[in-house]
Amino acid sequence: MNKKQAIRGHMGQQNNSKIQEQLSKRTKDQNKNFFTDDLSQTIQTHFLTSRSDLGVIRNGGKLGSRYAPEAILNCFRKLIHNPHSGSYKVTDVFPTKEKEIHFNDAQSESINKIKESLNVNSSNLVHLGGGHDHIYPLLMAFNSAKSLKKMNKKNIHIINIDAHLDTRREDEPHSGTPFRQFMDRAKVPVKLTQIGIHHFANASSNFDEIEMNVITMNEIDDIFNETNFVESWQKKLSEVIPYDKDTLYIFSLDCDGLDSSIMKAVSATNHHGIDHRAFSLTYKYFQTQLSPDFKIIGIYEYNPVYDDLTQSCCRYLAQFIESI
């Protein structure tokens, strides 16, 4: 190597160093710098993580949803922080060694951990699974008049986006049984609204002996084919899920309720699911009309193993959380 080449190489290294320094400065604006365990700060969103796919496995599903909380949070950490938001906190609420104890005991432990986490004062509570079985411990944490009274509420209304009812009546609980489990054990008045359901994806027994509102994909298609579909969908939601000041509204997203055009990374991909506009309008109704002050949201069944190299599904969920 001659002197001129050596000089050029050194200049290249200098430029590369400056570029890396320049790029690293950008990270100061990312969400990752605003996660904390300091409860003296304003907690905008308290993330509860259930890093387990045991319920999915027990339901005959695919491995991988245990990695969803970490994957979603990693994508969320890279987003630019909203200056109007406070800090974020993460709490694990499901036993990490769940395979060493009975599944029912693991769920009971999770219920207790979620109850403890409610002592953290935050504007939003976002529960990240794992399979949809994790919605059961979340609901059970509010399953008493005393728990609801702390939030100045008397009733619970669950709004679930899904292709499946998850109301199977089986001896052993799993990701297909949580709503049946909860409704059988509810000590407070509860309403359940299921949106995006396919009849071909549910045994007829899933509808038996359980009170719930069901909006199928066929009904959604009919509404969204109307000229004023925004107005028609809002009217439908207000009829099925009217606002009541005494009701605690809980928004549950089972990711296989979303159309495969935006969500392929699930155990059971949905070839005809809820598209972005329907999902956005439904959440906006929940966000603005039902629960504007304190939002409780669960996101389940995302499987990072089946995401693409661009992490498009994960990024979609991270952006959704950012909009909360």
Steps between C-alpha positions, in 0.01 A plus 500: 500500500646839400475822704206639301296180550578503871379860530178417316442200725553711811259764372244228429529376857458853631189555289359163609560589865326834457205334327463248782515781755243694303266202480538418868383848596163426344424230756453760774156573353387137507253344744769274642637791705168549679458158666536520876436332835490837675137528610544867591484569125178518299440153354322539169474129418558208733587192295412164653678213326402133496788327322341159453338305218409199711128575456542505121686170508225345715255617233693331219651824370851592386797583718629855508253741660711494816741733316228754416534735801874542451467544122219757526679698770823500297314654205322746730828610660632608160210736428549872553367602839192720510600810700154507658540147637647409835713200584442129450534208738516124438388233747512125434178346629522134398737243653803458272533137616136416433587155363624399844162570663143417410343728238211590733746597774692715252179683410421554869846645559452726199170630642674600822787670315257700286309608811826624651588687181174697521653693788721678246336826398495515119287639218491177303537131576622285209518124549721313251469122451567222417186320406147622557484294818672795668187713473351279771740608781460862390121480527513310828708781651189720474252228599372649824286792604790620715743505205252687281410743778862619509448608139154646567341228288236232558495295178736362236454503122756305296547599136682223316637512145531139386418234244428251780267533797747334739206365697573128472366295789779255571640343817852637455535879443702639209499790252157397370318509836566836677161666455309188601727473805441858599127513434455186712688664789388862468392656829409833342265589212682429170423559134702349217505630142682293236589675172624332180378148574490228233239228538724258311768550766275420797324184608129555565555412867714814535177702481311291756412613852689827491358849459691719256463735205651360181578708190615269221727586210202462266317775690809720493532449124138608449552816703826592329341460159263784585574848370531659844678208661669713770168634624334157468778324695499759776124464527534120524763527774297752699199266486693190608744671739326806644693717743425456869690697764492207743660258254867408470572437131781261409628477142640162395677441170559143394728564204349222288187715479694736272518439127809320369581806287619668820548207740649176373703427812247299698434135570182503287534752215170667406443519125191716554540701816447855619692747285680812616212744458253281693752439776594869523138612518419241766792596718431872452146443629642325807767766547283808469148393596540217752831540682662838433677534838635156594537231236543127563618313192615145441693385191528126447596225255763693303772250404836660406629170362267543201560871442693613190852644491367856516302421818195654335251334735698592809538859382125519441435402861769736633344789306157404635635518857658838422157631396349402834 
